[in-house]
Amino acid sequence: MSQNDYTIRDFKTLKVWQKARELANDIYKVSAKFPAFEVYAVKSQIIRSVTSIGANIAEGNGQLYKKKQINFFNNALGSASETRHWLIIALDNGYISEEEYIMLEQKTTEIIKMLLGCIKGLQKQLKGEKGEL
């Protein structure tokens, strides 16, 4: 087998990862305004959940097996839902404005929809492979 027989799947080319990265950067910016006492609470939690979205997409994209890829994309889906929770908490406590909340919620929801599409596509491929056996 020559070196050209191996390809590295680059997660950075995935639109869903790019959107997750953008969302993470947006949340880093707005969370910089959170009160100092929230550094180890809401701020820490929302940053952990939002960065987990992109990390799980990247890790899933690097998997050899579709089932494992689906697993990581599912984890990203969970992290996106958790991020939505922390956005509500930030809004409820006045750490972000209604406008910031709406914008970040829309971006998060778009990522969730994209992840669901990715998962469904992978499940379809998986079913096709099983049918070929």
N, C-alpha and C positions, 0 to 999 in steps of 0.2 A: 504494500500500500504506500503510495507516495504521499508527501505532505499536502498536496493539493486535494486529496480525498477527504480531508477534514475541513469542516466549516465551523466557524464560531458564530453562533447566533447573537447578534448585537442588540441587547435590550434597548439601547439608546435610540434605535430606529423606530421603536413602537410608539405610536401616537398616544396610547394610554399611559405609557411611562412618562412621556414628555409632559402630558397634562398633570400627572401626579407630581412631577418635579416642580412645575409652575405653581400648583396649589401649595406645595410645601414651602416654597419661597414666599408666597403671599402670606401664609400663616406665620412664618418667621417674622415678617415685617409687622403684622398687626399685633402679634404677641409681645413684641418689644415694648409696647405701651402698657402691658398688664402691670398691675401693682407689684411691688417688690415681694410682698408676702406670698404671691402666687407662683414664685419661681419653682417651687418644688411641688406644686399642686396642679392647678388647671393648665398653666403654661407648659410645665413639663409633660403632662399627659397629652395635651393636644399636639405638641411637637413629636412626641413618641408615636402617636397614632398616625399622624399624617406622613411622617417619614417612613413608617412601616409599609404604607401603600406601595410606594415606589420600590422599596427594598424587596418586597415579596414578588412584585412583578418581575424585577430583574432576576431574582433567584429562580422563579418559575420558568422564565424564558431560557435559563441555562440548563434545565433538566432534559435528560434524554427521553424520558417516558412521559406520555401525555397525561397519565393519571397523576403523576407527581406535579406536573405543570398545572393541572386543574386544582390540585391541593393548594399550591402557593397562590394562585389567582383567587381562590376562595378565601385564603387568609387576607389577601389585599382587600377583598370585598368587606370582610369583617372590620378591618382597620378603617376603611372608608366610612362605615356605619358608626364606628366609635368616634371618628373625627366629627361627624354630624352631631353627635351627642355633646361633645365638648364645645362645639360652636354655639349650641343652644345655651349651655351653661355660661359661656363668655358673654353672650347677648343678655341673658337674664341678670347678670351681675354688672352690666354696663361697661364691660371691658372692650367691646366692639360695638359699632353703631349698627343700626338696622340695615343701612346700605351695605356695610362691610359683610354683615351676616348673609344678606340675600346673595351677594356676589360669590361668597365662599361656598354657600349652600348649593348654588347652581353649579359651580365647578365640581363640587364633590359628587353631586347627583349625576352629572355627565360622566364622571369617571366610573361610577357604579354601573351605569348603563353600558359603558364600553366593556367593563370587566364581565358583565353578564353575557354580552355578545361573544367575547373571547372564550368564556367557559362553554357556552352552548356550541360554538364552532369546534372546540376541542372535543367535546362529547360526541359530536356528529362524526368527526374524524375517527374517534376511538371505536364507535359502532361500525363504521365502514371497515376498519381494520379487522374487527372480530368477524365480520361477515365474510371476509376474504380467506379466513383460516380453514 
